[in-house]
Amino acid sequence: MIRAAVRRANQNKRLNVKKSMVFLILFLGSIMLLTPLWWMLSTSLKSPQEIMQYPPSFFPKGFHLSNYIEAWKTGDFTRWSLNTLLIAVVTTIGNVFVNAFIAYGFAKVRFKGRNALFVLVLSTMLIPGFVTMVPQYVLFSKLGWVNTYLPLIVPAFLGSAFNIFLIRQFMMTIPNEIIEAAIMDGASYFRIWWLIAMPLVKPALITVAIFSFTGAWNDLLGPLLYLSDEKLYTLQLGLQTFKGSVQTQWNYLMAMSVMVMIPTILIFYLFQRHFIKGSNISAGMKG
């Protein structure tokens, strides 16, 4: 009995040490990740003189909340916010519904060459985006789409290999008996997709929606390539207006960066439960 108690005590000590080490590693990792965010927030509340002082201060001496108001007034950020929201929402809608429709075909519709075509779709993930950047620009330029939102929106309605793969894996967990029963009742493939498959893969759809929205909201390269009219600018291009060839308005840049970051943080916070489910393929039937 005494030996068993000693063994249990030693096991508990080792377990506590492991938990403490894991907690310490996670704590240090959190500090490393949150430090840049804190520096951005701190800089957004400083005066230009305090930003340039050496050694730099980790905490602002005075909270200059006027930086946020002045930064917003510096450019046409109201229009740029609406432009970004329009692109992000339309892109998200296209990514969710088009990829879900394609994924349903690969998961539940039997046709000749299905697996080979799916492998071909997945193989496009091996092509770096920078390789197709110039051909895409030439194509959109020939179509007359440069300086419009079409190059930023239309690709979302053409399918994405990663999103198709993610949703397909969830749809594979739907029992074939449900699909067969619906077909026997006279339901079309479109009706089965909309009324049966879509509700069952909700976590995957929300995950794709979060990725799509945040990707479009934070996209800089796309608008930088295709937009030249200041009225069409997105928020990411608007942030570049604070960067000059001689001087950068760091307090305004950081203030607007904080404001631009808030929507994506709120979206992840509101839908984090579904996002976590979306990363677990076996949870597809629980959606």
HELIX and SHEET records of a PDB file:
HELIX    1   1 ILE A    2  SER A   44  1                                  43    
HELIX    2   2 PRO A   48  MET A   52  1                                   5    
HELIX    3   3 SER A   66  THR A   74  1                                   9    
HELIX    4   4 PHE A   77  LYS A  108  1                                  32    
HELIX    5   5 ARG A  114  SER A  123  1                                  10    
HELIX    6   6 THR A  124  LEU A  126  5                                   3    
HELIX    7   7 GLY A  129  LEU A  143  1                                  15    
HELIX    8   8 LEU A  150  ILE A  153  1                                   4    
HELIX    9   9 VAL A  154  PHE A  157  5                                   4    
HELIX   10  10 ALA A  161  MET A  171  1                                  11    
HELIX   11  11 ASN A  176  MET A  184  1                                   9    
HELIX   12  12 TYR A  189  ILE A  192  1                                   4    
HELIX   13  13 TRP A  193  ALA A  197  3                                   5    
HELIX   14  14 MET A  198  LEU A  200  1                                   3    
HELIX   15  15 LYS A  202  TRP A  217  1                                  16    
HELIX   16  16 LEU A  221  TYR A  226  1                                   6    
HELIX   17  17 GLU A  230  LEU A  232  5                                   3    
HELIX   18  18 LEU A  235  LEU A  239  1                                   5    
HELIX   19  19 GLN A  240  PHE A  242  5                                   3    
HELIX   20  20 TRP A  250  LEU A  270  1                                  21    
HELIX   21  21 GLN A  272  GLY A  278  1                                   7    
HELIX   22  22 ILE A  281  LYS A  286  5                                   6    
END                                                                             
